[in-house]
Amino acid sequence: MSDARRLVSSGSPYETAYGYSRAVAVGDTCWVAGTTDAGPDGTSRHPGDAAAQARAAYAIAIAALGEAGFAVDDVVRTRMFVVRAEDAAAVAAVNGELFGQIRPASTLVRVAGLIDPSLLVKVELDARRT
């Protein structure tokens, strides 16, 4: 496998404006940037529902992995960021639904807030092919 750097774009205008990619793959490793369920207007597509936001954000992140040539089974680390402490268990449960058989290293952190108040959850993925 080549160690060429591959960038995966979500098509968001923020990627160019702010200098980032949805995902970056180099060789057998892929990193997916912090992902929310934000729609084109920057607000949550599932306002008030942290579990639904987590599912949608993970779906976007997993699609980026696939575009980079990686599979869910390649995930070695997940990071979850929640705004409300009371959402931690629901978001962690979504992580378990998706990755329970894979058992990646995982971190869940409470943060003061995300860029838009309707966003309650952000997730990140790291993957490595073996």
N, C-alpha and C positions, 0 to 999 in steps of 0.2 A: 504494500500500500504506500502511496506517495505521501510525503509530509507536506505537500502543498497546502497552503492556507485556503480554506473555502469559507466564504461568507454566505449566510442564508438571511434573506431579507423578508420582513413581514409586509413590506410595501408601505410602511408608515412614513410619512414625511419627516417625522422626528428623527429617524435613523440618520438621514443625511444632515439635518440641521444640528443634531447633537453628537454625531460621530460614533454611532454604535451599530451593531448588527443584532438581529434576533438570535442568531447562533453563529458560532465560529467553530469550524472543525479543522484540526491539524492531525494528519495521520490517523491513528486509531482513537483519538480523543475528540470529544465535542462538548462545548459549553453553551448552554442556552441562557440568555439574559433574563433578568427579572421580567416576568410575564403576568399580566392581569387579564381580566375579561373585558377590558375597555372596548367600547365600540368606536366608530369613526369620530364621534364627538368627544371622546376622551372620558366618558362616564361609563359606569358599570352597566352591563347588559342584564345583570341580576341584582338590582339594588336591594340591600338589606339581607341578602342570603349568602352568607360566607361559604357554605358548602357548595352551592351552585357556582359561585365565583371560582372556587378552587378547582372544581371539575372542568369548567370552561378554560381556565388559565392553563391547567395541565394539558388539556386537549390541544391548545395552541402550541405549547412547548413540545409536546410529543410529535405533532405534525412537523415542527421545525427539525426535530431529530431525524425524522423519516426523510425529509428533504435533503438532509446532510448525509444520508446513507446509514443511519443508525436505527436500532430497534429499542423498544421499551426494555427488553432484557439486557441491554447494554448500560442502563442507568446504574451508576455507582454512588450518586449523591443527590439528595433533594434538599432544597431549602424552602421553608415556608415562612412568610412574614404575615402576621395578622395585626390588625389595628385594635380589635377588641379582644381582651383576654378571654371572654366567655365564648369566643368562636374557636379557640384553640383545639378543643376536643373534636369538633365537627370537621375542621380542616385536616387534622391528623388522621381522622377516620377515612377521609377521601384518599389521603396518601396511602393508607393501608389497603384500601380497595384496589388501588392501581398498582402498588408495588409490594404488596404483602408477600408474594412468592419470591420476589427478587431480593428483598431486604437490603436496600442501599443504605449507606450512612445518611442519616437525616437530621436536620436541625429545624426547630420551630422557634421563632422569635417574635415577641410582641414589639411593635414599632409605634411611634407617636402618631403616624399618619402616612398616607400615600398622597400622590400629586393631586388627586381629586377626592373630595370627601365621600363620594359614593363607592369608592374602591376600598374594600375591606381586606383583600388578600393579594399577595404577590408570591409567585413561585419561581424557583430556578432549578435547572437540571444540569448535571454533569454526567457524561457517558464515556465509556471506554469499551472498545471491542476487544474481545479476548480470543 
